Amino acid sequence: MSAIGIGPAEPDVWATHTGPFASHYDSGRVTRRLDARREWAVLASRSIEQYPVIEAASGITFHHPVGHVFVRNDTAGVANQRAVIDELDLPVTIGSTDERGGDFPEFAFPSGWTLLHEPGPAGYIDPRRMARAQLAVALQMGATLRRTSVAAVRRQSGRYRVECAGDSPVDAERVLIATGPYLNDLLPHPLAGRVVPEATVLARVTPEEAKRLSGLPTLIYLLDHPLHDDVYLVPPVRYPDGHYYLKLGGSYSPANALSSAEAKRLWMAGNAADEQRNSMREVLEKLLPEVSFESLTMKPCLITDTVHGLPFVDQVEDGLFVAVGGNGHAAKSADAIGALAANLMVSGRWDDPDLAASAFAAVFGEYRPDPGSRHDN
């Protein structure tokens, strides 16, 4: 059995790029096992265990275990997280912002909220470097890689023909569609998902300030704000341009789902994310009042939600598989999600001892989320 991966590289110039975009064009993403949903905690635990293996095999480091802090003020959410902590025996301490806030003096939190702290290996990953490391290991194991986009997947004569943009087609017995925000562009029937635009702000700091903040943990904060229900923060990371940026991202209540490939392209290639600059600056400066920022740069992102809040990992027709729908959680768990899909493709059956196939089943039709199966973070 041979394997080929097909997908375009990061575009050099976003503004003129006409193909698909990915959301791993970034250098800082939160990684943590702490979650209000058991499946996400299991996937993260499996992936984190594999980080050092992938780093050693590829020679590319991407994991920074600086720890993680989660701040919220809702009893139900804390109870969901506590249940997962207890079941999986996670090394998370729980206190109030009054009790624990002094351990993280750079942050300014409201008084009396709940603060959960998970030490390393929680922290952050560099998704650009992680993707390079994963591809390097795949090539070592005999896979091949074609850097182009896929125009269509067609079934013919009991096999699949994958039409590649500007390249010859690829014929395959089995095809895995892992297209992120383009989850329905190649399928015969639409999956019940939606793609929501999200913005991030890269706050540039001096090398001296980056060094001072090098021990800052990553953060998820379910804040009380009229526009942002939640934000996440990654401490200063050196980006490809050589500068250090602290990253803040999060939800935006007025955002509407993007239904077409062109709408997604315009969001990623344009400057519509700039409309969130003032509100995100306000959140950032209030959260880190003693930190000096040289400049702020807005960047767009795409979040792919599913009706049940977990990735669709399933066989949708004979020989055709999907692994899509990160729900804003998936970067840290990419290795484990990929393993679920690969095992299903190779064996033809779901044989995971700890995760139920029904939790990841593909659902077709309109996006109507099931509130009973979703938890906040």
N, C-alpha and C positions, 0 to 999 in steps of 0.2 A: 504494500500500500504506500502510495506517495502522497505528499501534501503540498499545496501551493497556496500562498497567501496573496491576495490581490487588494491593493488599496493605495491611494495616492499619498505622497509625502506632504509635509507641511508646505503650503504655498509661500513663495518668497514675498509676494505682494498681495495682501489680503484684498485691497480695494479693487483690483482688476481680476481677481480669481473668479472663474465661472463654474468650477466644479464643486464637489461636496467639501464641507469643512468638518473637522473633528474638534472635540473639546479637550484633547490632551496637549494642545499647543500652549503649554504652561510649564512653570518650574516649581509650583508649590501647591500640593493638595493635602488635606487633612487625612491622616490614617488613625484608626482607633478600633478597638473591639467593642467599646461601650455603645449600646444601642437599645432602643425601646422595643426592638423586634428581634427575636431569637435568630431567625434565618440570616439577617444581616450580620449579627455578631459572629455566627459560625463561619460565614464566608470570609469575614475580615480576619478572624483568627487563623484560618487555613492559609490565606494569602500572606499574612505577616510572617508566618512560619517559613514560607518559601522565599521571602525577600533575601536573606543571606545566601541561600542556595543559588538563586538567580544571579546575585551580585558576584559570587565566587566563580560561577561558570562563565559569565560574560566578561568579567573584569570591569564592569561598570557599576559604580555605586549610585544609589538613588534614594536610600532610606535614611531618615534623620530622626532618631528616637528621643525627641525633646519632651515628650509627654503631652497630655491633652487635658483641657478644662472644658466642662460643659456647665452652663449657667441657665437656669430656667425658674419659673415661678408658678408651675401648675402641678397640683398634687397627683393627678392621674398620670401625667407623663413621667414623673419621678417614680411612681409605683411600677409602671411598665419597665423602666430601666432597672429598678431594684430587683424585679423578678428575674430578669435576664442575668444580672450580676450574680445573683444567688445560684441560679441554675448552672451557669457556666463557670462559677467560682472565679470571677474576674477580679483583679487587684485594684478595685476602685474604692476610694474613700468618699464619703458623702457628708457634707456639712453645710453651714450657711455661709453666705458671702461675708457676714460679720466675723465668723470664726476663721474662715480660710482665706479671706480676701487679702490678708496681710502676707500670705505666702506668695502672692503674685502682685507685688506693689505697683507694677506698671499699669495694671488695669484699674478702671473705676467702675465698680458695679453698684447697683442699688442695694440698699440695706435689707437684710432679711430674706433674700432669695436663696435658692438651693444651688450649691456649687458641688459638682462631682469632679474628682480628679483621677485620671488614669495615667500612671507613669509609663515610661518607655517599656516596650517598643512602640507605644502610641507616639504620635508626632506628625511628621509629614513626609511625603514622597515627592520626588521630581518626576512628573509623569512623562516628560519628554525623554528623560534618561531611562526611566523604567521601560517604556515602549522599545527603546533601542536595545536594552538588555534582553528583553523577552524575544525580540526578533533575532538577536545574535545567537541565543540559545537554540531557537527553532532552526536556524540555518546550520548550526553545529550538528543538529540531530537529523539533517538531511532534507529539511523542507526547502522549498524555493520561494522566492518573493518577486512579485511583479508590481512595480510602482506606477499604477494607473488606476483610474476609476472604472467601475462596472456600469455599463449602460443597461443591461438586461440579463435576466436569467430565464432560459426557455427549456422546457422539457421536450425532448425528441428522441424517439427510438429507445425509450427506457433509460436514457441518460439525460444529463443537463448540459446545455451549452451556455457558458458564461461569456457574454459579449463585452469586450473591453474597449474603452475609449481610446482610439488611436493605436490599437494593437490587435494582434490576432486573437481569436476566441480561444477559450479553454474548455475542453470537454471533461466532464467529471461524473462519477457515479453518485457522489454525495456532495452536497453544497451546504455550507453554514453561512447564513446571512447575519453579520454582526455589524450593522451599519449605523448604530447610534441613532442620531436624530432623523435619519432617513429610513426609519424602520419599515415604512410602507411603500417605498419607491420601487422595490424589486419583487414584491409578493403579489400573487394573484388575487388575494383578498386582504382587506385592511385589518390590521391588528387594533385592538382597543387601547390605543395610547394617544398621548398628546405631547407636543413639543412646545416648551415655554421658553421665551427669551429671558436671560438673566445677565446681569452686569457684574463686573468685578472692577475694583479700583486697585491699581498698583501705586503704592505710595513710596516714592524714592527717598532713601535715607543715605547719609554719608557712611563710608566704611567704618568710621569710628562709632557711629550710632548703631550700625549693624552688629558690631562686635559687642557693644554694651547690651544689646537685646538678644544675643545669641542663645541664651538660656530660656527665652520666652516660650511657653508651651503654645500649641495650637489651641484654638478656641471655637466653640459653637455656642451662640448666645441667642436664646429665644426672647428677644427684647420686647419692650412695650413701645411701639412706634407706629405712627399712622400709615406708613408706606412699606416698612420692612418688618415681616413677621419673625425673621431669623437672619442672622449673619454668621459667617465663619471667618476666621482670621488665621493667617500663616505668618510666622515671624520672618524677619528679613532674609531673603534668599538672593544669591547672585544669579542674575538672569543672563541670557546669551550676549546682551549688549555690554556686559561688564559691570553694570550698576547693581546696587542692592535695592530690592523692593520688598516692602511689607504688603501683603495682599489681604484685601477685604472683599468678600462676595456675599451674596444672599438673595433672598426672595424680594419681589417687588409686587405689591398687591395690585396695582393697575395693569400689570402685564397681561396680554392676551395671547392665547396659543397661536402658533404659526402653522398653517395648514399646507402650504406648498413649498416645494424646493426653492423656488425663487424668493419667497418670503424669508426663508432661512438664510439664503445667500445674502439678501439685502441687509438683514440684521447683522450678520457676521462681517460683511465687507464695508458696511457703512458706519455712521457715527451716531446712531440713534441711542446708544448706551450713554451718551453724554447727558441726556436729560436726567439721569440719576446722579450726576456728579454732586450736586449740592446736598442732597439728602444723605448720600454715602459719606461725603466729607463730614457732615454733622455727626453721623454715627461714629466715625473713626476718631474724630477729635474729642468727642465726649468719652469714648472708651479708653483712649490713650492720651490723656491731657498733657502729659509731660514729655511726649515724643515730638521731635521736630522733623517735619517733612519738607524736602526740597521741591517736590512737584507731585502732582497726581495725574495718572494716566488711566483713562477708562478703557476697558476691554470687554467685548461681548462674549457670551457663553450660551450654550443651549442645553436645556434639561429635558430629558425624555421620561415622562411619567407613564406608568401602566395602571390598569384598573385595580390590581391587587397590591401594588406597592413594591413588588419584587420583579426582577428581570423575567421576561419571557424566555425560558430555556426549554425548547420543545421541538418535536418533529411535527411539521405542519402538513406535509404530504410525503409520500414515499421518497426517501432520499433527500428531502429538503428540510433543513433545520434552521432554527433562529436562536440567537442569544442577543436580545435587545432590551432596552428599557432600564437605564441605570438609576432613575428616580433621584438623582443627585447624590447617590451613595456609592457608585460603582468603581470609581477610579482605584481606590485602595484595594478593592476586592477583585480586580480584573483577572488575576491568576486563577482564583477559585471558580469564578463564573466560567472562564474558559475551559477549566478542567471538567466541569459539569457537562458542558456542551460537547467537548471532545470525547468524553466517555460514552455519552449517549450516541454520538455518531458512529463510533467504532464498534460498540457492542450491540447497538440497536435497541437497547432497553435502559431503563432508569434503575440503577442498582445502588444508589447512594444510601448508606446505612443510617444517616442522621437527618437527611433533608427529604421531604416528601415531594414527589413529582407534581402533585396537585397544586402545591404552593407556587410553582413556577410555570404552570400550564399556560400555553398561548390562549388568549381570548380574542375573538374576532368581533368586529362591529364598532359601535360608537364608544367613545370614552365616557364611561359612567362609573366613577370610582366607588368601590365598596368600602364604606366607612368602617365597617366592622373588621376589616383586615388591614387597616392602615394605622400607623402610629407616627407621631412626630419624632423623628430622629431617635 
